[in-house]
Amino acid sequence: MVSETTQVSGVGSPAYMSPEQVREQTLNVQTDIFSLGVVMYQLLTGHLPFKANNNFGMVYQILNATPLPPSTIRAEVPAVVDRIALKALEKDLARRYASWGEFSADLASAFDDLQSIHEPVPETEKFNTLRSLAFFEGFGDVDLWQVVRISRWERFAAGTTVIREGDAGRSFFILASGDVRVTKNGRVLTARRCAPLGDRERDDRHHHHRDRRRGARRGDRDLPQPLQRRLPRAAGEPP
């Protein structure tokens, strides 16, 4: 029979100790989950969730500080993984994972979702999707196939930040399917919904199509003329 009771206390690096462990309270499986959450955070970001110059400072951080979401350190970390890591690191036992089964179920679900997000989109599906978008109205078949060839298609889990305010951007994005929200200084500027992409679209998935804006601004010969005419131009650039 598998036991979910931790028997050892006061042993190990303070960086990996749970709040109840540093308080020398009664320990259970949730302490181990917290410690694994620290390891998970470190694997995702290359950093510990709590930082200090000495053990006393580390204990204070564990008891009082809220770790940043891993995606603030590595933008490619999906939002669903952020939530799992931070839930494992909850100071309040009532909000932390109560069992390994609950923890592993969330990890397995996230893994399945992220695997499906990386499924390649067939070329014909890309073409038909572009043909259905108002942005590409008036594009000929040759132009659309050229866009398919030079573009990069990505699916994102719900809640994923595609680009952050203040980041330097060298691309423009077209929403092919799903929902997108644009915010500035915490205020929602716009929210858009696009029809599902084929039969594979799910409610928790976003699908974005991205092209190279810098190349298009310079009149890149790889870009169809209709697309070059529709791209936004920087101030001072010739038409």
Backbone bond lengths (Angstrom), bond angles and torsions (degrees), N, CA, C in turn:
res aa  C-N    CA-C-N  psi(-1)  N-CA   C-N-CA  omega(-1)  CA-C   N-CA-C  phi
1 M - - - 1.465 - - 1.528 108.62 -
2 V 1.325 115.57 133.22 1.455 120.76 -178.42 1.520 109.63 -82.01
3 S 1.321 115.82 130.36 1.467 120.38 178.46 1.509 109.74 -96.32
4 E 1.347 117.20 139.97 1.454 121.66 176.34 1.526 109.95 -113.69
5 T 1.327 115.93 34.91 1.465 121.56 178.58 1.514 109.78 -116.95
6 T 1.340 116.41 125.61 1.453 121.34 177.60 1.526 109.49 -84.50
7 Q 1.320 116.85 126.45 1.470 121.54 -173.80 1.529 113.02 -97.93
8 V 1.328 117.57 -21.74 1.458 121.13 -172.27 1.516 109.72 -100.41
9 S 1.325 118.42 137.63 1.465 122.13 177.48 1.523 109.61 -134.26
10 G 1.356 114.18 155.54 1.455 119.71 175.80 1.506 114.21 71.47
11 V 1.344 118.52 18.72 1.458 121.56 -178.71 1.521 108.87 -123.50
12 G 1.325 116.70 139.67 1.462 120.58 175.37 1.508 112.71 114.33
13 S 1.347 115.35 172.36 1.454 121.18 179.23 1.524 110.35 -69.74
14 P 1.327 119.09 134.16 1.471 120.56 178.56 1.525 112.82 -57.70
15 A 1.317 117.87 -28.67 1.456 120.85 -178.22 1.516 112.51 -60.82
16 Y 1.338 117.46 -24.29 1.461 121.69 -176.25 1.524 112.24 -108.36
17 M 1.325 117.62 7.14 1.459 121.15 -178.22 1.525 111.12 -85.17
18 S 1.316 114.98 148.41 1.461 121.28 176.89 1.526 109.45 -83.30
19 P 1.338 118.09 163.26 1.468 120.17 177.11 1.526 112.35 -57.00
20 E 1.346 117.50 -41.30 1.470 119.42 -178.93 1.529 111.56 -70.29
21 Q 1.340 115.87 -25.77 1.471 118.09 178.76 1.522 110.71 -73.05
22 V 1.336 117.61 -43.25 1.465 118.85 -179.98 1.534 110.96 -69.94
23 R 1.330 117.02 -21.13 1.473 120.30 176.06 1.523 111.35 -86.12
24 E 1.349 116.05 -3.52 1.460 122.91 -178.53 1.529 111.25 59.19
25 Q 1.338 115.35 41.67 1.457 121.16 175.67 1.528 109.99 -90.76
26 T 1.314 116.37 175.59 1.463 121.29 176.82 1.525 109.02 -63.49
27 L 1.333 115.76 133.85 1.459 120.80 -176.06 1.517 111.52 -107.53
28 N 1.319 115.09 152.25 1.461 121.07 174.07 1.529 108.96 -145.02
29 V 1.291 117.38 -164.66 1.458 121.21 -175.40 1.524 111.86 -61.26
30 Q 1.316 118.45 -25.06 1.460 120.26 -177.98 1.524 111.96 -66.83
31 T 1.324 116.81 -25.33 1.464 120.03 174.03 1.525 110.46 -65.39
32 D 1.322 116.21 -43.35 1.467 120.51 178.22 1.530 110.97 -64.94
33 I 1.314 116.18 -37.37 1.462 120.15 178.21 1.521 110.26 -64.18
34 F 1.342 116.73 -40.78 1.457 120.17 177.11 1.526 110.25 -61.02
35 S 1.316 117.29 -46.04 1.467 120.74 -179.00 1.528 111.29 -62.87
36 L 1.336 116.67 -39.56 1.460 119.53 176.16 1.519 110.78 -67.29
37 G 1.333 116.38 -33.03 1.462 119.86 175.21 1.519 111.73 -61.07
38 V 1.334 116.79 -37.97 1.470 120.79 176.50 1.530 109.85 -63.49
39 V 1.326 116.36 -44.44 1.471 120.59 179.06 1.533 110.12 -63.17
40 M 1.324 116.71 -43.72 1.457 121.58 179.47 1.532 110.58 -60.09
41 Y 1.322 115.97 -45.36 1.471 121.12 179.19 1.522 110.48 -60.13
42 Q 1.322 115.89 -42.80 1.463 120.97 -179.01 1.529 111.16 -66.11
43 L 1.317 116.97 -39.39 1.467 120.72 178.17 1.530 111.24 -66.37
44 L 1.330 116.38 -36.56 1.464 120.35 -178.50 1.513 113.07 -73.77
45 T 1.330 116.84 -34.39 1.468 120.49 -170.31 1.520 115.01 -116.20
46 G 1.332 116.86 -20.62 1.462 119.83 -172.62 1.513 112.55 82.26
47 H 1.334 116.88 7.27 1.467 121.61 -178.40 1.521 109.86 -134.16
48 L 1.312 115.91 153.46 1.452 120.58 171.54 1.526 109.61 -75.36
49 P 1.327 118.14 149.34 1.465 119.58 178.93 1.526 112.87 -69.72
50 F 1.333 116.56 -24.47 1.458 121.20 179.30 1.526 108.38 -124.38
51 K 1.331 115.98 132.43 1.460 120.39 -176.77 1.524 110.43 -125.45
52 A 1.320 115.67 141.83 1.469 120.96 178.02 1.522 108.79 -161.71
53 N 1.314 115.52 162.35 1.464 121.12 -178.77 1.522 113.45 -85.94
54 N 1.343 116.73 -14.48 1.463 119.77 -179.72 1.526 108.76 -153.51
55 N 1.333 115.62 174.02 1.464 119.91 -176.25 1.523 112.71 -63.88
56 F 1.329 116.70 -36.85 1.459 119.09 179.69 1.527 110.67 -64.75
57 G 1.329 115.43 -41.81 1.460 119.65 177.35 1.519 111.34 -65.51
58 M 1.334 117.17 -36.58 1.460 120.84 179.01 1.519 110.87 -64.63
59 V 1.334 116.31 -43.20 1.466 120.20 178.44 1.531 110.26 -60.12
60 Y 1.332 116.44 -42.56 1.464 119.92 179.06 1.527 110.80 -61.06
61 Q 1.338 116.59 -44.25 1.460 120.67 180.00 1.533 111.11 -62.17
62 I 1.305 117.30 -44.04 1.466 121.39 -179.37 1.532 110.59 -61.19
63 L 1.319 116.30 -37.77 1.459 120.26 -177.00 1.523 113.01 -81.18
64 N 1.326 117.70 -25.25 1.470 119.32 -169.45 1.531 116.09 -125.54
65 A 1.321 118.21 -27.11 1.462 120.25 -173.34 1.522 111.86 -87.91
66 T 1.328 115.61 147.11 1.469 122.18 174.64 1.520 108.65 -103.23
67 P 1.331 118.19 119.62 1.466 119.24 -178.30 1.519 112.09 -66.93
68 L 1.326 115.96 148.65 1.457 121.08 176.06 1.526 109.57 -70.35
69 P 1.321 118.55 149.65 1.468 119.46 173.00 1.530 110.11 -58.18
70 P 1.317 119.05 139.87 1.469 120.42 179.57 1.524 113.69 -53.73
71 S 1.328 117.22 -30.95 1.474 119.87 -177.82 1.522 113.11 -67.88
72 T 1.344 117.99 -16.95 1.460 119.19 175.88 1.523 110.74 -74.15
73 I 1.323 116.63 -18.78 1.465 121.47 177.46 1.517 110.63 -98.81
74 R 1.319 116.49 -40.36 1.467 122.30 175.31 1.518 107.66 -126.54
75 A 1.324 116.39 104.52 1.467 121.53 -172.49 1.521 113.29 -60.65
76 E 1.337 117.37 -23.43 1.464 119.53 -177.03 1.522 113.55 -78.89
77 V 1.321 117.57 -5.51 1.468 120.12 177.58 1.531 108.74 -70.01
78 P 1.331 118.73 122.94 1.469 121.02 -178.28 1.520 112.44 -65.93
79 A 1.325 115.11 153.75 1.464 120.67 -178.67 1.523 111.74 -60.55
80 V 1.341 117.04 -35.63 1.462 119.77 -179.22 1.528 110.84 -65.05
81 V 1.321 117.59 -33.46 1.465 121.06 177.58 1.530 109.82 -73.37
82 D 1.324 116.86 -37.08 1.469 120.38 172.81 1.525 110.35 -52.59
83 R 1.324 115.37 -50.16 1.469 120.10 -175.12 1.527 111.50 -63.36
84 I 1.321 116.56 -40.13 1.463 119.79 -179.22 1.526 110.65 -66.00
85 A 1.336 116.35 -47.07 1.465 120.12 -179.00 1.528 111.31 -61.68
86 L 1.323 116.87 -43.68 1.470 119.99 -177.71 1.527 111.67 -71.43
87 K 1.337 117.45 -32.08 1.464 119.12 176.88 1.528 110.62 -67.95
88 A 1.327 116.89 -36.08 1.471 119.80 176.99 1.519 111.20 -66.45
89 L 1.343 116.97 -24.30 1.462 121.81 -177.30 1.527 113.03 -100.28
90 E 1.313 116.92 12.01 1.467 119.50 178.86 1.535 110.59 -61.89
91 K 1.316 116.24 136.57 1.471 120.77 177.60 1.532 110.62 -75.89
92 D 1.332 115.42 -33.84 1.464 121.33 -179.88 1.532 108.59 -80.89
93 L 1.334 116.59 118.40 1.464 120.60 -178.59 1.526 112.42 -59.07
94 A 1.322 116.93 -30.17 1.461 120.20 -179.12 1.529 111.65 -68.61
95 R 1.335 116.68 -20.79 1.468 120.72 -178.14 1.523 112.02 -104.73
96 R 1.319 117.13 -13.11 1.465 121.00 177.95 1.526 109.25 -81.66
97 Y 1.323 116.91 161.30 1.462 120.10 175.32 1.528 109.34 -56.03
98 A 1.327 115.75 133.68 1.463 120.41 -176.61 1.521 112.49 -87.78
99 S 1.325 117.79 -18.58 1.464 120.50 -176.75 1.525 109.77 -153.80
100 W 1.351 114.94 162.48 1.466 119.75 175.34 1.523 110.87 -64.65
101 G 1.332 116.54 -32.75 1.457 119.63 179.45 1.518 112.00 -62.16
102 E 1.344 116.10 -43.04 1.462 120.53 179.29 1.529 110.41 -65.96
103 F 1.321 116.06 -42.44 1.469 121.76 -179.82 1.529 110.12 -63.32
104 S 1.327 116.48 -49.90 1.463 120.20 -176.96 1.523 112.14 -67.40
105 A 1.346 117.47 -31.89 1.464 120.29 178.37 1.525 110.53 -64.05
106 D 1.339 117.04 -41.93 1.463 120.14 177.81 1.527 111.19 -66.24
107 L 1.335 117.09 -40.61 1.464 120.48 178.08 1.520 110.92 -62.83
108 A 1.335 117.21 -44.06 1.461 120.91 -179.67 1.521 111.31 -64.18
109 S 1.335 116.32 -41.27 1.463 120.41 179.03 1.527 110.85 -63.95
110 A 1.340 116.06 -43.30 1.465 120.10 178.52 1.522 110.92 -63.19
111 F 1.331 116.52 -41.37 1.462 120.52 179.74 1.520 110.69 -61.30
112 D 1.330 117.22 -44.63 1.464 120.69 179.58 1.523 111.22 -61.95
113 D 1.348 116.02 -44.20 1.464 119.48 -179.90 1.519 111.45 -63.98
114 L 1.334 116.80 -43.29 1.461 120.29 -177.81 1.523 111.03 -69.28
115 Q 1.324 117.82 -33.05 1.459 120.48 176.19 1.521 110.44 -62.60
116 S 1.340 116.55 -44.70 1.460 119.74 -178.70 1.516 111.56 -68.72
117 I 1.341 116.97 -30.09 1.460 120.51 178.49 1.525 110.89 -62.11
118 H 1.339 117.04 -31.87 1.463 120.95 -176.66 1.523 113.24 -89.72
119 E 1.336 118.01 6.11 1.452 119.86 175.14 1.527 108.98 -63.37
120 P 1.329 118.04 133.18 1.463 119.55 179.83 1.523 111.47 -67.86
121 V 1.326 115.82 146.75 1.463 121.53 177.03 1.525 108.10 -92.23
122 P 1.335 118.81 124.33 1.470 120.87 179.28 1.528 111.38 -58.34
123 E 1.315 116.24 146.45 1.470 121.42 -178.13 1.528 111.65 -58.40
124 T 1.330 116.97 -40.95 1.467 119.25 -179.11 1.523 111.08 -65.87
125 E 1.340 116.76 -33.96 1.458 119.99 177.97 1.527 110.41 -68.58
126 K 1.327 116.45 -38.06 1.468 119.75 175.43 1.528 110.31 -60.22
127 F 1.334 115.26 -48.45 1.464 120.20 -178.10 1.523 110.88 -59.74
128 N 1.331 117.31 -47.68 1.466 120.73 -178.48 1.521 111.67 -65.49
129 T 1.327 116.98 -33.97 1.470 120.18 177.61 1.519 110.43 -66.37
130 L 1.338 116.79 -46.22 1.461 119.93 178.48 1.521 110.89 -60.55
131 R 1.324 116.16 -40.52 1.463 120.37 -179.13 1.528 110.89 -61.25
132 S 1.335 117.96 -29.71 1.463 120.89 -177.04 1.525 113.58 -85.27
133 L 1.337 118.08 -10.55 1.462 121.43 -176.74 1.527 111.21 -87.17
134 A 1.340 115.73 136.38 1.460 120.58 -178.63 1.524 111.79 -61.08
135 F 1.345 116.74 -32.00 1.467 120.62 -178.67 1.524 111.37 -56.87
136 F 1.340 116.50 -33.87 1.462 120.71 -175.23 1.523 112.84 -99.09
137 E 1.318 117.11 15.36 1.455 119.94 177.21 1.536 109.37 -62.53
138 G 1.283 117.24 132.23 1.460 121.03 -178.99 1.516 113.23 94.55
139 F 1.335 118.66 -9.46 1.461 121.16 176.47 1.531 108.87 -75.73
140 G 1.305 116.43 137.51 1.449 120.83 174.67 1.519 111.10 -79.56
141 D 1.331 116.29 168.83 1.461 120.22 -179.67 1.520 111.97 -59.22
142 V 1.333 116.94 -40.84 1.467 120.69 -179.25 1.524 110.17 -63.21
143 D 1.344 115.80 -42.23 1.466 119.62 178.86 1.527 111.46 -63.57
144 L 1.326 117.10 -42.40 1.464 120.43 -179.17 1.526 111.65 -65.54
145 W 1.323 117.36 -41.24 1.461 119.69 177.71 1.520 110.81 -64.74
146 Q 1.336 116.43 -31.74 1.459 119.91 177.15 1.531 110.63 -68.12
147 V 1.341 116.09 -39.19 1.463 119.99 176.24 1.523 109.94 -64.20
148 V 1.320 117.72 -42.62 1.467 121.60 177.39 1.523 109.96 -56.76
149 R 1.328 116.00 -41.54 1.461 120.31 -175.63 1.521 112.35 -67.91
150 I 1.330 118.95 -38.99 1.470 121.10 -172.18 1.528 112.69 -95.50
151 S 1.333 117.76 -8.12 1.465 119.73 -174.43 1.527 111.29 -91.36
152 R 1.318 114.63 162.99 1.459 121.72 174.40 1.519 108.63 -120.32
153 W 1.320 116.52 125.66 1.464 122.24 -177.04 1.522 109.29 -105.06
154 E 1.317 115.43 135.54 1.459 120.33 -179.18 1.523 110.09 -138.98
155 R 1.339 114.89 145.21 1.461 121.20 170.72 1.525 107.53 -106.84
156 F 1.332 115.81 142.24 1.457 120.72 -179.89 1.520 110.00 -125.97
157 A 1.314 115.92 139.82 1.464 120.03 173.90 1.520 109.56 -66.11
158 A 1.321 116.39 152.26 1.464 120.82 178.95 1.521 110.47 -55.73
159 G 1.325 116.35 136.44 1.455 121.60 178.89 1.509 114.87 88.92
160 T 1.335 117.88 -2.77 1.464 120.64 -179.08 1.524 110.54 -72.60
161 T 1.330 116.61 134.24 1.465 121.65 173.86 1.521 108.43 -84.95
162 V 1.322 116.72 117.47 1.467 121.58 -177.71 1.523 110.24 -80.27
163 I 1.320 116.64 -44.73 1.462 121.47 176.71 1.521 107.57 -147.88
164 R 1.314 116.46 139.69 1.461 121.12 -176.35 1.522 111.09 -97.46
165 E 1.315 114.87 150.40 1.460 121.10 176.47 1.527 109.36 -58.27
166 G 1.324 116.39 128.93 1.457 121.53 -179.52 1.508 113.76 97.01
167 D 1.355 117.73 -15.31 1.464 120.25 177.65 1.523 109.92 -69.74
168 A 1.335 116.18 145.00 1.462 120.82 175.03 1.521 107.96 -75.60
169 G 1.331 117.10 123.75 1.460 121.14 -178.59 1.515 112.04 -108.87
170 R 1.326 116.37 136.82 1.453 121.97 175.58 1.531 110.42 -123.90
171 S 1.313 115.93 20.17 1.459 121.02 -177.29 1.515 109.62 -139.37
172 F 1.327 116.53 162.63 1.455 120.10 166.80 1.517 107.26 -123.27
173 F 1.318 115.49 154.74 1.456 121.51 -171.75 1.519 110.52 -119.53
174 I 1.311 115.38 142.11 1.460 121.80 174.19 1.520 107.22 -123.95
175 L 1.324 116.44 125.95 1.457 121.24 179.05 1.524 108.40 -80.32
176 A 1.327 115.89 113.70 1.459 120.76 179.84 1.514 111.62 -90.88
177 S 1.337 117.15 -27.22 1.454 120.26 -179.13 1.519 109.28 -166.75
178 G 1.332 116.89 144.56 1.450 120.78 177.63 1.515 112.75 104.49
179 D 1.320 116.57 -155.24 1.462 122.78 -177.78 1.517 109.85 -125.26
180 V 1.329 115.85 148.25 1.461 120.68 176.03 1.522 108.66 -141.44
181 R 1.320 115.92 145.65 1.465 120.91 178.27 1.514 108.40 -131.19
182 V 1.327 116.30 134.69 1.467 122.32 179.12 1.524 108.24 -112.17
183 T 1.335 116.77 126.84 1.458 120.91 179.90 1.521 110.84 -124.58
184 K 1.324 115.64 155.35 1.464 122.05 174.72 1.511 107.74 -143.09
185 N 1.342 115.73 126.39 1.464 121.55 -177.55 1.527 111.39 53.43
186 G 1.349 115.35 36.79 1.448 120.12 177.26 1.516 115.25 82.26
187 R 1.335 118.08 -2.79 1.469 122.15 -179.16 1.521 109.67 -103.79
188 V 1.323 116.01 139.04 1.465 120.94 179.47 1.527 108.90 -76.94
189 L 1.348 116.12 120.82 1.462 120.81 177.64 1.519 111.07 -88.07
190 T 1.307 115.87 -41.36 1.462 119.73 -179.27 1.513 109.88 -158.32
191 A 1.314 115.88 153.08 1.466 122.45 174.99 1.519 107.08 -136.50
192 R 1.315 116.33 134.22 1.458 120.70 -176.21 1.523 110.11 -131.69
193 R 1.310 115.68 147.74 1.465 121.82 174.30 1.513 108.59 -126.96
194 C 1.323 115.46 139.09 1.454 121.28 178.99 1.526 107.91 -123.07
195 A 1.336 116.37 148.83 1.466 121.30 -178.75 1.521 110.71 -59.27
196 P 1.338 117.44 152.59 1.470 120.88 -178.81 1.512 112.68 -57.68
197 L 1.317 115.79 148.47 1.459 122.93 178.44 1.527 108.64 -89.67
198 G 1.316 116.77 105.28 1.450 121.08 178.18 1.517 111.26 60.36
199 D 1.289 117.13 -151.04 1.457 122.75 -179.46 1.514 111.99 -98.06
200 R 1.344 117.77 -2.15 1.453 119.55 -174.17 1.514 112.69 -95.93
201 E 1.339 117.17 -7.16 1.460 119.27 -176.71 1.520 110.38 -68.79
202 R 1.346 116.75 139.06 1.456 122.75 177.11 1.515 108.71 -121.81
203 D 1.336 116.00 160.38 1.461 120.49 -175.84 1.509 112.76 -62.58
204 D 1.354 117.62 -28.02 1.462 119.85 -175.56 1.517 112.09 -97.94
205 R 1.348 116.85 25.88 1.459 119.29 -175.44 1.517 109.93 -130.68
206 H 1.300 117.04 136.12 1.452 122.23 173.67 1.519 108.17 -109.55
207 H 1.313 116.33 148.82 1.459 119.91 179.48 1.515 107.36 -132.11
208 H 1.305 116.34 121.63 1.450 121.26 -178.08 1.518 109.56 -121.64
209 H 1.319 114.99 147.56 1.452 121.32 176.19 1.517 107.03 -116.00
210 R 1.317 117.85 129.29 1.455 121.37 -173.12 1.522 109.75 -125.68
211 D 1.312 116.36 134.44 1.453 122.06 174.66 1.512 109.69 -120.10
212 R 1.345 116.70 170.93 1.457 121.23 -176.59 1.526 109.89 -91.36
213 R 1.334 117.04 103.50 1.448 119.46 -175.57 1.515 111.75 -70.58
214 R 1.325 118.00 -38.41 1.461 119.38 -177.07 1.525 110.49 -61.48
215 G 1.303 117.35 -46.14 1.456 120.42 178.40 1.514 111.21 -61.27
216 A 1.338 117.17 -39.13 1.449 120.39 -179.06 1.517 110.89 -67.97
217 R 1.309 117.40 -37.45 1.464 119.65 179.76 1.517 111.69 -63.36
218 R 1.293 116.42 -29.76 1.451 119.88 -178.15 1.522 112.22 -87.35
219 G 1.346 116.14 7.51 1.442 118.31 179.57 1.516 112.27 75.57
220 D 1.320 116.57 34.64 1.456 121.90 -179.88 1.522 109.55 -52.34
221 R 1.311 116.48 126.10 1.459 120.55 -177.26 1.515 112.42 -65.83
222 D 1.336 117.57 -17.75 1.455 119.99 179.09 1.524 111.85 -71.93
223 L 1.334 118.02 -20.06 1.454 120.73 -175.75 1.520 110.97 -90.62
224 P 1.329 117.49 137.85 1.464 120.40 176.04 1.519 110.49 -61.33
225 Q 1.320 116.28 146.31 1.460 120.67 179.49 1.524 112.47 -57.06
226 P 1.347 120.22 -41.66 1.477 118.42 178.69 1.518 112.43 -59.75
227 L 1.324 117.33 -34.82 1.459 120.38 -179.71 1.513 110.91 -71.87
228 Q 1.334 117.51 -40.67 1.464 120.45 178.48 1.524 110.92 -60.18
229 R 1.324 116.95 -38.29 1.466 120.26 -178.28 1.520 112.08 -69.19
230 R 1.340 117.72 -24.37 1.463 120.35 -175.66 1.520 113.25 -95.27
231 L 1.322 118.20 -9.11 1.451 120.01 -178.48 1.523 110.60 -74.88
232 P 1.346 117.64 143.02 1.468 120.58 174.21 1.519 110.42 -66.20
233 R 1.320 116.27 145.20 1.457 120.92 -178.16 1.532 110.40 -114.09
234 A 1.326 115.44 145.89 1.463 119.97 176.59 1.515 109.63 -73.28
235 A 1.329 115.82 154.64 1.461 120.25 179.94 1.523 109.58 -60.21
236 G 1.341 115.37 133.11 1.462 119.88 177.34 1.508 113.99 91.52
237 E 1.339 118.86 -9.53 1.457 120.12 179.61 1.503 109.13 -80.27
238 P 1.335 117.44 142.70 1.473 119.57 178.89 1.516 110.32 -69.69
239 P 1.322 117.95 152.18 1.473 121.39 -179.81 1.516 110.73 -70.30
